[in-house]
Amino acid sequence: MAVASVDTVIFDLGGVLIDWSPYHLYRKLFDSDDEIARFLEEIDLYGWLHGIDADKPFQKGVEELSARLPHHGPLIEAYWHRWAETINGTLDESVAVLAELKAKEVPLYVISNWSSETWHHATDRFEFLDWFDGLVISGLECVAKPNPGIYHIACERHGIVPQDAVFIDDRAENVDSARNLGFHGVHFTDAAALRKEFVKLELLQ
């Protein structure tokens, strides 16, 4: 059944519209994806990035993690010095769905975990960011998903009513946090499935 009251769409960026993955970098430094997976699990990449995305200085984060795991020091340093290599362009099919929403004048927003120190890589590279009516970036707000605070910032700043908005993210914990606040949440898997959700919500045909 359609949720006809939904009239606003909020996107995550990395993994939804932008092809971000640590694998893009580390495939140049490891022999296999299994090795990368073990490394990322050992350093707890997403746990580590949560502090950086909430605006802990990147170099400080690198130094702290390298001190704790000195045998991985050069690989951890590579994440900072070669961060741009974690981006492999756009997820074109997702951006095409975004363009459909824009053409229908659907209000569009972003809530993204992204370090203030690397945010320029996005603004310099991705023109579609200009399509949004507002962007809430964790590193600029000093709070990161799934902390409810970042969703509250978006609502207060842009007059978003959670019950009238759908939030899309590739990480389940972020979607769950949004749902707990009253948003309609969609766990992103691929653009085709996302578009079907927008049809159900009567935002696209």
N, C-alpha and C positions, 0 to 999 in steps of 0.2 A: 504494500500500500504506500502511496506517495506521501511524503511529509511536506505538504504544500506550504507550510509556514516558513520553510527555509528559503532565504533569499540572499544570503551572503556566504561567500566561500573564502576559507582561510587555508593557505597552503604552507607546508614545510618546503624547504628548497632542496637540500642535499638528499639524494635518493628518491626524489619525487619529480622535480623539474630539472635539477642539475645532476649530472653523472659524477657524483663524488664517491670515491671508495679508496680506502688505504691500499687495497690490492693493486690499484693502478700504479702506485709508486713501488710497492714492495715486490711486485712481480719482476722488477728490474734488479732486485737485491737478493731474492731467494730463488731456489730451483723449482719449488712447487707450491701450489696453493695450500697443501696440507701443512707445510712448514710455516707459511704465513699465518695460517689459522692458529697454530700452536703459539707462535710469537705474540699475536694479538691477544690471545687469551692470557698468556703469562703476564703481559704488561697491563692487562685490563684496559684496553684502549678507550672504550666508551666511558668507563669510570674516570679515567685520567682526563679525557677531553671535557668532561662535565665541568671541572673547575676552570679550565682554559676558556670554554665557551661562556662561562659566567664572568670572564675578564680577569682571571689570574694571568699575570704576564707569561707569555708563551715560554720565554727563555727560562724563567723560574721553574715552570712546570717541567721542562726538559731536564734541568739540573737536578730537581728533586727525584724524578723517576730514574735518571741515570745513576744517581747516588745509591738508590735502592736496588737497582739491577745493573751493576756496572758492566757485566758481561754483554749487555745489549746496548751499551752507551752509544756506539756509532750509529746503530739502527734507529735509536730514539732520536738522536741529533738529526738524522736524515729526514725525519718527519717534519721537523721545523724548517730546516734549510731548503728542503725540496718539496714543501707543502703544495706548491702550485701543481706538482705532478700527480696529486690525488684527484684532480679535476680532469675529466675527459669530455668536456663539452656539455651539451644539453641532452636531456632525454626527450628527443624530438616529438614522439607521439604524445607525451604529456603536455609539452608546450603547445601542440596543436589543439588539445582539449582546452587548455587555458585560453587560447586565441578564440575558440568558439564562445566561451563564457564572456570574454571581453567584448566580442561582437554583439552579444545580447545585453550588454551594459549591466552585467551582474557585478555588484560590489565585490572587489577582490582585495585580499590582504595576505600578509605573510607573517608567520611566527616561526622563526628559525633559530636553532642553536648554531652560532657562528662566531668565532673569535673576532674581536674588534681589530686585531692585528692582521687578519687575513681577509677581512670583509672587502677590501679594495679589489681583491682578485675577482670578486663577483660583480661589483659595480662597474669595473672597467671592462668587463667581458660580456655581460649578459644584458642586452638591450630590453628584453622582455620585463626586466624589473621595473621599468617605467610604466608598465601597464597597471601596476597595483595602486590602489588608493591609499595604502599605508603599509609600512614594513616595520615589524618589531623584531630586532636582532639582539640575541642574548648578550653578546659581548658589549653592546652599547647600553644595555639596560642593567648589566651586572646581576642577572638572574637567568637561569636556563631551565628549559623543559626537563623533566615533567613538573617542576615547581609551579604550583598554581599561580604564583605571583606574575609570571610572564603573560599568562592568559588574561589576568585582571588588568594588566597594563594595556593590552590591546583593546579590551572592552572599554575601559575608561577613556583612553585617548581617542578612539575612533567611534564611540557610541555604538559598539556592537552588543547586541542582545544574544547571549549564548544559545537560547532556544531557537533563534532565527538563523543560526549560522551552522555551517558544516566545516569541520576541521579535518584536514588530510595530512597524514604523516606515515613514514615507513617504519617507525618504531612503535610497537604496541603500547609501551608504557606511557608514551606521550599522548596517544589516542585515548587511553584509559583515563588519564588525568583530565583531558578535555571533556570526556563524557561525564566524569564526576562533577563537573562544573555546569553541566546542562547542555553542552554542545552536542550536535549530531557528529559522531566520529567515524571516520573511514580509515581503516588500516590499508595503506597503499601497497599493492602488489604489482600492478601493471596498468598501463593507460587504458586498455580496453575495459578492464573491470571498473576502473574509476569512472569512465564515461557512462557505463551502465548505471552506476550509482547516481550520477547527475540526472540521468533520464528518470530514474525512480523518484528523485526529488523534484522533478518537473522544472529543472533548470535548463535542460537540453531536451531535444526531441530525437 
